[in-house]
Amino acid sequence: MSVCKTCGKKYSKWITPVSAHGVCRDCFEAELAQENKAQPHVDVAPAPPLQGNGESVSEELRPQSLVPVDVIIETLGVALVFFGGRILLDWLGPESKSTVTTYEIVARSLTDLGWILLVVCLLNRNGRFQWQLPGSKKAWLVELEWGAVLLVTITLAKMIVILIGRKMHLASSPTVWAEALRHHNTWVAFQVIAPLSATYQELVYRVYMQSRLTQILRGHSILVVLICAWLFAAMHGYAPLQSVGVFVAGLIYGASYQLNGKIPRLVIAHAANNMIGGFPSMLG
């Protein structure tokens, strides 16, 4: 249970959206209503005097939805651009077995950086999102410790589900990384880019998608975590057994963010998990 910053009432973080920034459900609904009421005056440009045909009046009289339409359209657009193609390919055809090259990893870093910048701009556009970044060395050490806890939890959970998956005879196949990371230059590039890649994935899957879906599906935080974990697993395009492991990792990352809204610990755990995961291929 947490205490609302506005009215002081206790509330459950699993019921109130992460994007509420530490307020209870009633205060969050009040903030949304106030934002929707003010939206036509902020986001809609006034009609020119010479074209006064009553359109601006009808737009103001149009009933407003609980969730701003632009938030739904924005979320749908990002989901289609980022997830649509990959998921459709998985449905229509087999997984691509093409190898990943050193140059491709370096080139992907620019795309990762682009997504980081885009997500930051989208979340900051109305000035309401709170990043909750550590403000001191001690706070950063706490994030580092929690990152280590998440890493150990994810590692153990993945080992358990993969063992169960093998008992159930789930289909398995080596990922494209298994072969690519046998090459020294590719392995080094992967290790260097891993923190940037982890940052962009956590910003897209957890920070952006969970915050937006929680705003749209208010009161259904468990469903939000499940959807984002599924997208996280589906986008990797692995075989069923490996996908289950990625899904479980996504559940743990998602539950952590839904409960506390802390981002650095997610990036630390995710980057460390990827970097450690690259060692068996190199040693093999």
C-alpha positions in Angstrom: 0.0 0.0 0.0 1.1 3.6 -0.7 -0.1 7.0 0.4 -1.6 9.4 -2.1 0.5 12.6 -2.5 -2.7 14.7 -3.0 -5.2 13.5 -0.5 -3.2 11.3 1.9 -5.4 8.2 1.3 -3.8 4.8 1.1 -4.1 3.0 -2.2 -2.7 -0.1 -4.0 -0.1 0.4 -6.8 -1.6 -2.5 -8.7 -4.9 -0.7 -9.1 -3.7 2.9 -9.7 -1.7 3.5 -12.9 2.0 4.1 -12.8 1.5 7.3 -14.7 -0.6 8.7 -11.8 2.7 9.7 -10.2 1.9 8.6 -6.7 -1.8 9.5 -6.3 -4.8 7.4 -5.6 -7.4 6.4 -8.2 -9.9 9.2 -7.3 -7.2 11.9 -7.6 -5.9 10.3 -10.9 -9.4 10.4 -12.4 -9.8 14.0 -11.3 -6.5 14.9 -13.0 -7.6 13.1 -16.2 -11.0 14.9 -16.2 -9.2 18.3 -15.7 -6.7 17.4 -18.5 -9.6 16.4 -20.9 -11.5 19.6 -20.1 -8.5 21.8 -20.8 -7.4 19.8 -23.9 -9.5 21.7 -26.6 -8.0 25.0 -25.4 -4.5 23.8 -25.5 -4.1 21.3 -28.3 -6.7 22.6 -30.8 -5.7 25.7 -32.8 -8.5 28.3 -33.0 -10.2 28.6 -36.4 -9.3 31.6 -38.6 -11.8 34.5 -38.4 -12.6 34.2 -42.2 -13.5 30.5 -42.0 -15.9 30.7 -39.1 -18.3 28.0 -40.2 -19.2 26.6 -36.8 -16.7 23.7 -36.8 -14.8 25.0 -33.8 -18.1 25.2 -31.8 -19.1 21.7 -32.7 -15.7 20.4 -31.8 -16.0 22.0 -28.3 -19.5 20.5 -27.9 -18.2 17.0 -28.9 -18.2 14.7 -25.8 -14.7 13.9 -24.5 -13.6 10.3 -23.8 -12.1 9.4 -20.5 -8.7 8.8 -22.2 -7.6 11.5 -24.7 -8.0 10.2 -28.2 -4.5 11.4 -29.1 -3.0 9.1 -26.5 -4.8 6.1 -27.9 -3.8 7.0 -31.5 -0.2 7.6 -30.4 0.0 4.3 -28.6 -1.6 2.4 -31.5 0.8 4.1 -34.0 3.9 3.1 -32.0 2.6 -0.4 -31.5 2.0 -0.9 -35.2 5.3 0.6 -36.3 7.4 -1.2 -33.8 5.6 -4.5 -33.2 3.3 -5.0 -36.2 5.8 -6.2 -38.8 7.7 -8.5 -36.6 4.6 -10.2 -35.2 3.1 -10.6 -38.7 6.3 -12.2 -40.0 6.2 -14.7 -37.2 2.7 -15.6 -38.1 3.2 -15.8 -41.8 6.6 -17.4 -42.1 9.4 -19.2 -40.3 12.0 -17.3 -38.2 14.9 -15.9 -40.2 18.1 -17.7 -39.5 20.4 -15.0 -41.0 23.4 -14.3 -38.9 24.0 -11.0 -37.2 27.2 -9.2 -38.2 29.4 -6.7 -36.3 28.5 -3.9 -38.7 24.8 -4.6 -38.2 25.1 -4.4 -34.4 26.9 -1.1 -34.7 24.2 0.2 -37.2 21.4 -1.0 -34.9 22.8 1.3 -32.1 21.7 4.3 -34.1 18.1 2.9 -34.3 18.2 2.2 -30.6 19.3 5.8 -29.9 16.6 7.1 -32.2 13.9 5.1 -30.2 15.3 6.4 -26.9 15.0 10.0 -28.1 11.5 9.4 -29.6 10.1 7.8 -26.4 11.6 10.6 -24.2 9.9 13.2 -26.4 6.6 11.4 -26.5 6.5 11.0 -22.7 7.6 14.6 -22.0 5.3 16.3 -24.4 2.6 17.2 -21.8 5.1 17.7 -18.9 3.2 15.2 -16.6 5.5 12.2 -16.8 7.9 11.7 -13.8 11.0 9.8 -14.5 11.9 9.2 -10.8 15.6 9.1 -11.5 18.0 8.8 -8.5 19.2 12.1 -7.2 22.3 11.0 -5.2 25.1 8.4 -5.2 23.3 6.5 -2.4 20.1 6.3 -4.5 22.1 5.1 -7.5 23.7 2.4 -5.3 20.2 1.3 -4.3 19.2 1.0 -7.9 22.4 -1.0 -8.6 21.5 -3.4 -5.7 17.9 -3.8 -6.9 19.3 -4.4 -10.4 21.3 -7.3 -9.1 18.3 -8.7 -7.3 16.2 -8.5 -10.5 19.1 -10.2 -12.4 19.3 -13.1 -10.0 15.5 -13.5 -9.9 15.2 -13.5 -13.7 18.1 -16.0 -14.1 16.5 -18.4 -11.6 13.0 -18.0 -13.1 14.3 -18.6 -16.6 16.1 -21.7 -15.6 13.0 -23.1 -14.0 10.6 -22.4 -16.9 13.1 -23.7 -19.4 13.5 -26.9 -17.5 9.7 -27.2 -17.4 9.5 -26.4 -21.1 12.0 -29.1 -22.0 9.9 -31.6 -19.9 6.9 -30.5 -22.0 9.0 -30.9 -25.2 8.6 -27.3 -26.4 10.2 -26.7 -29.7 13.7 -25.2 -29.3 16.4 -23.9 -31.7 19.6 -21.8 -31.5 19.0 -18.1 -31.8 20.8 -16.0 -34.4 23.0 -14.7 -31.6 24.4 -18.1 -30.7 26.4 -18.3 -33.9 27.0 -14.5 -34.3 28.6 -14.1 -30.8 31.2 -16.8 -31.6 33.1 -14.2 -33.5 35.4 -12.0 -31.4 34.6 -8.7 -33.1 30.9 -9.3 -33.0 31.0 -10.3 -29.4 32.9 -7.2 -28.4 30.4 -5.0 -30.3 27.5 -6.7 -28.6 29.0 -6.1 -25.1 29.6 -2.5 -25.9 26.2 -1.8 -27.3 24.3 -3.9 -24.7 23.6 -1.0 -22.2 22.2 1.1 -25.0 20.1 -1.7 -26.4 18.8 -2.5 -22.9 17.9 1.2 -22.3 15.9 1.5 -25.5 14.0 -1.8 -24.9 13.1 -0.8 -21.3 12.0 2.6 -22.5 9.8 1.2 -25.2 8.4 -2.0 -23.6 8.1 -0.9 -20.0 8.2 2.8 -19.6 6.3 3.8 -22.8 4.0 0.8 -23.4 3.1 0.1 -19.8 2.5 3.7 -18.9 0.3 4.3 -22.0 -1.6 1.0 -21.7 -2.1 1.6 -18.0 -3.6 5.0 -18.8 -5.9 3.3 -21.4 -6.7 0.1 -19.4 -7.1 1.7 -16.0 -7.5 -0.8 -13.1 -6.1 -3.7 -15.2 -2.4 -3.5 -14.3 -1.9 -7.3 -14.4 -3.3 -7.4 -17.9 -1.0 -4.5 -18.9 2.1 -6.4 -17.6 1.0 -9.5 -19.5 0.5 -7.7 -22.8 3.9 -5.9 -22.6 5.7 -9.1 -21.6 4.1 -10.9 -24.6 5.1 -8.1 -27.0 8.6 -8.2 -25.5 8.8 -12.0 -26.2 7.2 -11.8 -29.6 9.5 -9.2 -30.9 12.6 -11.3 -30.2 11.3 -13.9 -32.7 12.8 -16.9 -30.9 11.6 -20.5 -30.9 8.8 -21.4 -28.3 11.2 -22.6 -25.5 13.4 -19.5 -25.7 10.4 -17.2 -26.1 9.0 -18.5 -22.8 12.2 -17.5 -21.1 12.0 -14.0 -22.6 8.3 -13.8 -21.6 9.1 -14.6 -17.9 11.9 -12.0 -17.9 9.4 -9.5 -19.3 6.9 -10.3 -16.5 9.6 -9.6 -13.9 10.7 -6.4 -15.5 7.1 -5.3 -15.9 6.0 -6.2 -12.4 9.0 -4.2 -11.0 8.1 -1.1 -13.1 4.4 -1.3 -12.3 5.1 -1.5 -8.6 7.7 1.3 -8.2 8.2 3.1 -11.5 12.0 2.9 -11.2 13.8 2.7 -14.5 17.6 2.4 -13.8 17.3 -0.9 -12.0 15.5 -2.4 -15.1 18.3 -1.2 -17.4 21.0 -2.5 -15.1 19.4 -5.9 -14.8 18.6 -6.1 -18.6 22.0 -5.0 -19.7 23.8 -7.4 -17.3 21.5 -10.2 -18.4 22.4 -9.7 -22.1 26.1 -9.3 -21.4 26.3 -12.4 -19.3 24.2 -14.3 -21.8 26.8 -13.6 -24.5 29.6 -15.4 -22.7 28.6 -19.0 -23.4 28.6 -18.4 -27.2 32.1 -16.8 -27.0 33.5 -19.5 -24.7 31.9 -22.3 -26.9 
